[in-house]
Amino acid sequence: MAKKYEVGEVVTGKVTGIQPYGAFVALDEQTQGLVHISEITYGFVKDVADYLKIGDEIQVKILDVDENSDKISLSTRALQVAPPQKKKEQPRKTLQDHVDENDANGFKSLKEKLKDWIEQSGH
């Protein structure tokens, strides 16, 4: 590595390769990093090539620098605004709540039916 890159730093790089798992980005003449497919954007990315092309100059945020292997993990997603989370209107119900709601009459009617069935069988 010619330059020392720091985690959290935002730099401009050039896309040098596209793989099914991400894109390689040259940060300088001797240093390249990888934008993993999960770090390209929010949401599901089926094909890296739908978002990045070889030769694109992009801004990336440095997520991790592995000094031993000289591998740098990069992200373009970290520079984007996160989409708003969908708020759940109702609190999540427990299994017991569902049983109480849906089966309250079920058990009662079985109990009542059981009496009828016993009478019908002649016992």
C-alpha positions as CSV (number, residue, x, y, z in Angstrom):
1,M,0.0,0.0,0.0
2,A,1.5,3.3,-1.1
3,K,-0.8,5.5,1.0
4,K,-2.1,4.6,4.5
5,Y,-5.9,4.4,4.3
6,E,-7.9,4.8,7.5
7,V,-11.2,3.2,8.5
8,G,-14.0,5.7,8.1
9,E,-12.2,7.7,5.4
10,V,-14.1,8.7,2.3
11,V,-12.1,8.5,-0.9
12,T,-12.6,8.5,-4.7
13,G,-11.7,5.3,-6.6
14,K,-12.1,3.8,-10.0
15,V,-14.0,0.5,-10.6
16,T,-11.5,-1.9,-12.1
17,G,-13.4,-5.2,-11.9
18,I,-16.9,-6.6,-11.4
19,Q,-17.5,-10.0,-9.9
20,P,-20.7,-11.7,-8.8
21,Y,-19.8,-10.9,-5.1
22,G,-18.8,-7.3,-5.6
23,A,-16.7,-4.7,-7.3
24,F,-12.9,-4.0,-7.2
25,V,-12.0,-0.4,-6.8
26,A,-8.5,1.1,-7.3
27,L,-7.8,3.7,-4.7
28,D,-4.4,4.6,-6.2
29,E,-1.8,3.0,-8.5
30,Q,-0.9,0.3,-6.0
31,T,-4.0,-0.1,-3.8
32,Q,-7.4,-1.6,-4.5
33,G,-10.3,-2.6,-2.3
34,L,-13.5,-4.4,-2.6
35,V,-17.1,-3.1,-2.4
36,H,-18.9,-6.3,-1.4
37,I,-22.3,-6.7,-3.1
38,S,-24.1,-6.1,0.3
39,E,-22.3,-2.7,0.6
40,I,-23.4,-1.4,-2.8
41,T,-26.8,0.0,-1.8
42,Y,-29.7,-0.6,0.5
43,G,-32.0,-3.4,-0.5
44,F,-31.4,-6.4,-2.6
45,V,-28.7,-6.3,-5.3
46,K,-29.0,-9.1,-7.8
47,D,-26.3,-8.0,-10.2
48,V,-23.4,-5.7,-9.3
49,A,-23.3,-4.5,-13.0
50,D,-26.7,-3.0,-12.6
51,Y,-25.1,-0.4,-10.3
52,L,-21.4,-0.1,-11.2
53,K,-19.4,-0.3,-14.4
54,I,-15.7,-0.8,-15.0
55,G,-14.1,2.7,-15.3
56,D,-16.7,4.4,-13.1
57,E,-15.2,6.9,-10.6
58,I,-17.0,6.5,-7.4
59,Q,-16.8,7.7,-3.8
60,V,-16.4,4.9,-1.2
61,K,-16.1,4.8,2.5
62,I,-13.4,2.6,4.0
63,L,-15.0,0.0,6.3
64,D,-11.9,-2.1,7.2
65,V,-8.2,-2.3,6.4
66,D,-6.5,-5.7,7.0
67,E,-2.9,-4.8,7.3
68,N,-1.7,-8.4,7.1
69,S,-3.4,-9.2,3.8
70,D,-3.5,-5.6,2.4
71,K,-7.3,-6.1,1.9
72,I,-9.5,-3.1,2.1
73,S,-13.3,-3.4,2.5
74,L,-15.2,-0.5,0.9
75,S,-18.8,0.7,0.9
76,T,-20.9,2.9,-1.3
77,R,-24.0,2.2,0.8
78,A,-22.4,3.8,3.8
79,L,-22.6,7.2,1.9
80,Q,-26.3,6.9,1.1
81,V,-29.2,7.9,3.2
82,A,-30.9,4.9,4.7
83,P,-34.5,4.4,3.6
84,P,-37.1,5.0,6.3
85,Q,-38.0,1.9,8.3
86,K,-41.6,0.8,7.9
87,K,-43.2,1.3,11.2
88,K,-45.5,-1.4,12.5
89,E,-48.8,0.1,13.6
90,Q,-49.6,-2.7,16.1
91,P,-47.3,-4.3,18.6
92,R,-46.4,-7.9,17.7
93,K,-48.9,-10.4,19.2
94,T,-47.7,-13.4,21.2
95,L,-48.8,-16.9,20.3
96,Q,-51.1,-16.8,23.3
97,D,-52.8,-13.7,22.0
98,H,-53.5,-15.4,18.7
99,V,-54.9,-18.5,20.5
100,D,-57.1,-16.3,22.7
101,E,-58.4,-14.4,19.7
102,N,-58.9,-17.2,17.3
103,D,-59.7,-20.2,19.4
104,A,-61.7,-18.8,22.3
105,N,-64.9,-20.2,20.8
106,G,-63.3,-23.2,19.3
107,F,-62.6,-24.9,22.6
108,K,-65.9,-23.8,24.1
109,S,-67.9,-25.3,21.2
110,L,-65.9,-28.5,21.4
111,K,-66.8,-28.8,25.1
112,E,-70.5,-28.3,24.2
113,K,-70.4,-30.7,21.3
114,L,-68.8,-33.3,23.4
115,K,-71.9,-33.4,25.7
116,D,-74.1,-33.8,22.6
117,W,-71.9,-36.6,21.2
118,I,-71.9,-38.4,24.5
119,E,-75.7,-38.2,24.7
120,Q,-76.1,-39.3,21.1
121,S,-74.0,-42.3,21.7
122,G,-76.3,-43.5,24.4
123,H,-74.0,-43.3,27.4
